[in-house]
Amino acid sequence: MVPAVAAGCHARSGTRRAVTTVSVLGLGVLLAACGGAPSRGAFHAAPSHRPGTTTSARPSTTTSTAATTTTSQAPKGPQPLPVPAALAPFTTPAPSGQGTWAPAGRPVGGVPAVYETALVPPGGVQPAGIAWMDTRLLSALLYSGSKSPGGGPYQYTAPILPAQATTLVAAFNGGFLMNAAGGGYYTEGRTVVPLVAGAASLVIDADGSVTVGAWGSDVSMTPDVVAVRQNLVPLVAGGQPTAQATSPDWQAWGATCGATSCASTVPGIESQWRSGAGVTASGALVYVAGPDLTPSQLADLEVRAGIVRGMQLDINPNWPVFVTYDPSPAAGPAAPSNGSSLQPSSVQGPATFFNPSWARDFVTMSARAPG
């Protein structure tokens, strides 16, 4: 980017005791047995409502010759969000497949965690890529670079190492260089650049949960926060483009390259490569990127994709990139050879995040552990 202006049941079982009385005439045997009855809670316990778990209470039958037994169900993995609904195209007639989601990247517990589609923005010609990410199945992590935000060294920085590659599902670019971001950067327990009230912020918690919102109102610092990446001001708020997004002052959204060159002497253009991210009402994370986009078109795409709070990320040809990884077998490590770009025409691609020289921040989305 060019610088710019997260009660079970208890059953009692008695000890079997048999008392036998034998008469001297051998007339018979008297046998007595007793067994403990299950507590009331064993049949009437309320089911758990914690996400990712299910509970069933099924009465068991007992006889005088069998003791009551109880069993417990092994905890299940994270429960996925509902699959996203198809998106209505802006154009009529719409190109085949536009707005229809297709799964991408390695599944998590056998379930797709990323879906992708494309839409031509209103008034546009070239399709933009849209990626929907299930935040119940995926855990976010912010990687930092020597250029953005600078001020390292960092524990998490390019390249992605084998330990993280074994669960990696997707990765995407961060924001502007900090001198043009209009916001701050917090990670790994320290403030690299002071956070700014009102700035559009991507926020990650210690459990890998991720959200987007305006700093100080939608999101704020809590003991759970482990990373904050700010970039400009909100592009979408309340499920609608912000006033700034639709303003004629498109230069406020960053200095752009020209139509054919990024030379400083070439005038920038409004319709340029742009990327953004936001959250839906259900909590899914959505990424959008494409060529030939104005800030307003990027906002329209975010809203059509269901984003209720959204931001712009990096812009210009060299920086927007979203990649999913689908190794075979599925438990294998992600690598450039099994990566696929959301936008095949993007300059960066599957190898970017495995390149030791990649100096910019990015976000990874990895499979959550079962349970």
C-alpha distance (Angstrom), angle and dihedral (degrees) to the residues before:
residue distance angle dihedral
M1 . . .
V2 3.77 . .
P3 3.84 109.5 .
A4 3.80 114.2 -97.4
V5 3.89 151.7 -155.8
A6 40.62 71.9 -104.2
A7 16.84 166.0 -151.9
G8 3.28 115.8 143.1
C9 3.82 125.6 -171.6
H10 3.79 124.1 -92.3
A11 3.82 119.7 -160.0
R12 3.77 125.2 -170.3
S13 3.80 118.1 -145.5
G14 3.75 120.2 -166.6
T15 3.77 125.0 -136.4
R16 3.76 112.8 -101.8
R17 3.74 111.5 -118.4
A18 3.83 125.4 -177.8
V19 3.78 123.3 -165.0
T20 3.79 115.2 -168.8
T21 3.77 124.8 -167.3
V22 3.81 118.5 -168.9
S23 3.81 119.9 -167.9
V24 3.78 120.8 -139.6
L25 3.82 87.7 -118.0
G26 3.81 90.9 56.4
L27 3.81 90.5 -126.7
G28 3.80 95.9 147.3
V29 3.72 153.3 -45.6
L30 3.76 125.2 -98.3
L31 3.80 114.5 -153.0
A32 3.74 127.7 -174.5
A33 3.77 127.1 -173.9
C34 3.75 133.9 175.1
G35 3.79 133.2 -167.7
G36 3.80 132.0 -169.3
A37 3.83 118.6 -112.5
P38 3.83 121.3 -130.1
S39 3.78 117.1 -102.8
R40 3.80 117.4 -102.9
G41 3.75 91.2 -107.3
A42 3.78 91.3 64.6
F43 3.80 89.6 72.1
H44 3.80 101.3 28.8
A45 3.79 106.8 38.1
A46 3.80 114.4 138.7
P47 3.82 113.7 -114.0
S48 3.78 119.3 -110.3
H49 3.81 116.6 -105.0
R50 3.78 98.9 -164.6
P51 3.79 112.2 131.1
G52 3.75 113.2 -98.8
T53 3.81 96.8 22.5
T54 3.81 134.4 93.1
T55 3.77 128.1 -167.1
S56 3.80 129.6 -162.5
A57 3.79 125.9 -171.4
R58 3.80 110.3 -160.7
P59 3.84 120.0 172.5
S60 3.78 114.8 -121.4
T61 3.77 123.5 -147.9
T62 3.79 123.2 -124.3
T63 3.79 133.9 -166.8
S64 3.75 133.0 -167.5
T65 3.80 88.9 -98.8
A66 3.83 99.3 47.8
A67 3.78 129.0 62.4
T68 3.83 119.7 -134.0
T69 3.81 114.0 -100.0
T70 3.79 131.5 -166.3
T71 3.78 129.5 -154.4
S72 3.80 132.3 -164.4
Q73 3.80 127.3 -146.8
A74 3.78 118.3 -127.9
P75 3.82 112.5 -112.9
K76 3.77 115.0 -97.8
G77 3.79 127.7 -135.1
P78 3.80 126.8 -98.8
Q79 3.80 113.9 -53.1
P80 3.82 112.1 -123.4
L81 3.77 126.4 -122.8
P82 3.82 117.0 -108.6
V83 3.80 112.8 -79.6
P84 3.83 109.8 -96.2
A85 3.79 117.6 -101.5
A86 3.79 119.7 -117.9
L87 3.80 114.8 -87.0
A88 3.78 121.8 -121.8
P89 3.82 110.6 -120.1
F90 3.78 120.1 -122.4
T91 3.80 92.1 -139.9
T92 3.83 129.5 69.2
P93 2.93 121.4 -120.0
A94 3.78 91.4 26.7
P95 3.80 122.3 -145.7
S96 3.80 113.3 -104.5
G97 3.79 112.8 -82.6
Q98 3.77 95.6 11.4
G99 3.80 110.2 146.0
T100 3.82 92.7 10.7
W101 3.79 113.7 123.1
A102 3.80 122.8 -131.5
P103 3.82 124.2 -172.0
A104 3.79 116.0 -110.2
G105 3.78 135.8 -174.3
R106 3.77 131.3 16.1
P107 3.84 115.0 -33.1
V108 3.79 120.8 -117.6
G109 3.80 112.6 -132.4
G110 3.79 87.7 -14.1
V111 3.83 92.2 -55.0
P112 3.83 125.3 110.2
A113 3.79 109.7 -111.6
V114 3.82 97.8 -175.9
Y115 3.79 130.0 47.8
E116 3.79 125.5 -173.7
T117 3.78 136.3 -163.2
A118 3.80 140.1 153.3
L119 3.80 135.8 -126.8
V120 3.77 133.3 -176.4
P121 3.81 105.5 -130.5
P122 3.81 121.0 -123.3
G123 3.77 108.1 -76.9
G124 3.80 91.2 7.7
V125 3.77 135.1 115.3
Q126 3.80 107.8 -160.2
P127 3.83 120.6 65.6
A128 3.79 121.0 -115.3
G129 3.80 120.7 -143.0
I130 3.81 120.1 -120.6
A131 3.80 124.6 -165.4
W132 3.83 123.4 -168.5
M133 3.81 116.4 -159.1
D134 3.81 126.5 -162.5
T135 3.80 105.2 -132.4
R136 3.81 91.6 -167.1
L137 3.79 90.4 61.9
L138 3.80 98.2 33.5
S139 3.78 133.4 62.0
A140 3.82 121.4 -152.5
L141 3.80 127.5 -137.9
L142 3.81 129.0 -178.8
Y143 3.79 116.9 -135.8
S144 3.81 117.1 -161.9
G145 3.80 130.7 -149.4
S146 3.77 139.0 -152.2
K147 3.81 91.2 -113.1
S148 3.77 100.1 35.2
P149 2.87 113.4 60.0
G150 3.82 92.5 -8.6
G151 3.78 121.2 -169.3
G152 3.82 97.2 96.9
P153 2.92 163.8 141.7
Y154 3.79 97.4 151.9
Q155 3.78 133.9 -174.7
Y156 3.80 90.3 -135.5
T157 3.79 112.7 46.5
A158 3.80 136.1 122.5
P159 2.92 131.0 -31.7
I160 3.80 105.3 55.4
L161 3.79 105.1 -128.9
P162 3.84 127.6 -134.7
A163 3.83 92.8 -103.8
Q164 3.81 90.4 60.5
A165 3.81 95.3 35.2
T166 3.81 91.6 67.0
T167 3.82 91.4 70.4
L168 3.81 101.3 25.9
V169 3.82 114.2 127.8
A170 3.81 104.1 163.8
A171 3.80 143.7 -6.8
F172 3.80 134.6 -167.0
N173 3.79 141.0 -178.1
G174 3.78 126.9 -86.5
G175 3.79 128.4 -142.0
F176 3.78 143.1 -74.2
L177 3.76 127.7 -47.6
M178 3.79 104.5 -80.6
N179 3.79 95.7 -110.3
A180 3.81 87.7 64.1
A181 3.83 101.3 31.7
G182 3.79 97.0 87.1
G183 3.79 88.3 -142.7
G184 3.78 145.9 60.7
Y185 3.78 143.2 -94.1
Y186 3.82 130.4 -134.2
T187 3.78 125.3 179.6
E188 3.81 144.1 141.2
G189 3.80 92.1 18.5
R190 3.79 99.2 -52.7
T191 3.76 141.1 87.7
V192 3.78 107.8 -120.2
V193 3.80 93.4 178.0
P194 3.84 121.2 9.1
L195 3.79 114.0 -97.7
V196 3.80 117.3 -114.6
A197 3.81 125.3 -137.9
G198 3.79 112.1 -117.8
A199 3.79 94.5 16.2
A200 3.80 119.0 136.3
S201 3.81 105.0 -103.0
L202 3.79 137.4 -168.0
V203 3.82 104.9 -153.8
I204 3.81 127.7 -166.4
D205 3.82 125.3 -167.6
A206 3.79 128.3 -150.8
D207 3.83 91.8 -98.4
G208 3.79 90.7 55.6
S209 3.79 95.6 -102.5
V210 3.80 112.1 148.9
T211 3.79 133.8 -163.4
V212 3.79 141.1 161.7
G213 3.77 130.4 -135.0
A214 3.78 149.1 119.1
W215 3.80 111.7 -60.3
G216 3.79 113.6 -111.9
S217 3.79 95.9 17.4
D218 3.81 112.1 41.9
V219 3.79 94.8 20.3
S220 3.80 135.0 15.7
M221 3.79 143.0 167.5
T222 3.82 115.3 -69.2
P223 3.82 132.6 161.4
D224 3.82 87.8 -97.1
V225 3.80 96.5 57.9
V226 3.79 114.5 103.9
A227 3.81 101.6 164.7
V228 3.79 139.2 24.4
R229 3.80 123.4 -178.3
Q230 3.80 113.7 -174.4
N231 3.80 126.1 -167.0
L232 3.80 124.8 174.2
V233 3.83 118.0 -57.5
P234 3.83 130.5 -45.0
L235 3.79 115.5 -66.9
V236 3.83 93.8 -167.7
A237 3.81 127.3 27.3
G238 3.79 128.4 171.2
G239 3.77 89.5 4.6
Q240 3.81 93.2 -60.9
P241 3.81 135.6 95.1
T242 3.79 110.6 -94.3
A243 3.77 122.4 -118.4
Q244 3.80 88.9 -106.9
A245 3.82 90.5 54.5
T246 3.78 91.8 58.0
S247 3.79 96.2 39.4
P248 3.80 118.4 119.1
D249 3.81 87.1 -127.9
W250 3.80 94.4 91.1
Q251 3.81 91.1 159.3
A252 3.83 87.3 72.9
W253 3.81 86.1 73.2
G254 3.79 93.0 62.4
A255 3.77 140.9 -68.4
T256 3.78 111.0 -74.9
C257 3.76 136.9 -155.4
G258 3.77 121.6 -108.4
A259 3.78 124.9 -100.2
T260 3.80 93.4 -85.9
S261 3.79 106.4 7.1
C262 3.79 142.8 40.5
A263 3.78 93.1 -151.5
S264 3.79 111.2 136.3
T265 3.77 90.4 -124.5
V266 3.82 92.9 59.4
P267 3.81 116.2 88.0
G268 3.80 113.5 -114.3
I269 3.78 121.8 -120.0
E270 3.82 130.3 -138.0
S271 3.82 96.0 -133.6
Q272 3.78 102.5 66.4
W273 3.81 142.3 130.3
R274 3.81 106.9 -61.6
S275 3.80 135.0 169.8
G276 3.78 133.8 -166.1
A277 3.79 144.3 168.2
G278 3.78 138.6 -155.1
V279 3.78 146.7 153.8
T280 3.80 130.6 -100.1
A281 3.80 126.1 -138.0
S282 3.82 88.9 -97.7
G283 3.81 91.7 53.0
A284 3.81 99.4 -105.1
L285 3.80 116.6 145.7
V286 3.80 115.2 -127.8
Y287 3.80 127.6 -165.3
V288 3.81 124.2 -163.5
A289 3.80 129.4 -172.8
G290 3.74 139.9 155.6
P291 3.79 147.7 135.9
D292 3.76 125.3 -90.1
L293 3.82 96.2 28.9
T294 3.78 130.4 149.0
P295 3.82 119.3 -154.1
S296 3.80 89.0 -106.9
Q297 3.81 92.6 51.9
L298 3.80 91.0 49.3
A299 3.81 88.8 52.3
D300 3.82 91.3 48.6
L301 3.80 90.6 51.8
E302 3.80 91.7 49.3
V303 3.81 91.5 51.1
R304 3.83 92.6 46.8
A305 3.82 88.4 51.3
G306 3.82 89.3 57.3
I307 3.80 99.4 -102.1
V308 3.81 113.8 155.7
R309 3.82 96.6 -180.0
G310 3.77 117.6 27.5
M311 3.79 144.0 165.0
Q312 3.77 140.5 -168.2
L313 3.79 117.4 -110.2
D314 3.80 126.5 -171.6
I315 3.80 123.6 -25.1
N316 3.82 141.0 -163.6
P317 3.83 125.6 63.4
N318 3.80 100.9 -74.3
W319 3.80 100.6 55.9
P320 3.85 118.7 40.7
V321 3.80 110.4 91.8
F322 3.82 136.4 151.9
V323 3.80 120.6 -179.7
T324 3.80 134.0 179.3
Y325 3.81 122.7 -159.9
D326 3.80 124.5 -146.2
P327 3.81 111.5 177.7
S328 3.78 122.7 -174.7
P329 2.93 116.5 -106.5
A330 3.81 91.5 37.1
A331 3.81 91.3 -129.4
G332 3.79 91.1 59.3
P333 3.80 125.7 103.6
A334 3.79 123.1 -83.4
A335 3.79 112.9 -113.4
P336 3.79 138.7 165.4
S337 3.80 88.8 -97.2
N338 3.82 92.7 63.0
G339 3.79 97.6 38.3
S340 3.80 127.2 108.3
S341 3.80 127.8 -163.9
L342 3.80 121.3 -131.2
Q343 3.80 87.0 -141.6
P344 3.84 110.7 34.6
S345 3.81 89.6 -163.4
S346 3.82 93.9 59.1
V347 3.80 115.1 116.5
Q348 3.80 92.9 -132.3
G349 3.79 121.4 57.2
P350 3.82 148.4 160.4
A351 3.81 93.8 -39.3
T352 3.81 95.6 52.5
F353 3.80 98.2 86.9
F354 3.81 92.1 45.4
N355 3.78 92.4 54.4
P356 3.84 112.8 104.8
S357 3.78 90.1 -150.8
W358 3.83 95.1 57.0
A359 3.80 100.3 119.1
R360 3.81 102.9 -176.2
D361 3.78 132.8 88.2
F362 3.80 120.6 -101.3
V363 3.81 140.0 170.1
T364 3.80 126.4 -122.2
M365 3.79 125.7 -156.7
S366 3.81 113.2 -155.1
A367 3.80 136.2 -180.0
R368 3.78 113.6 -88.5
A369 3.78 116.6 -126.1
P370 3.85 115.7 -103.1
G371 3.78 112.1 -91.6
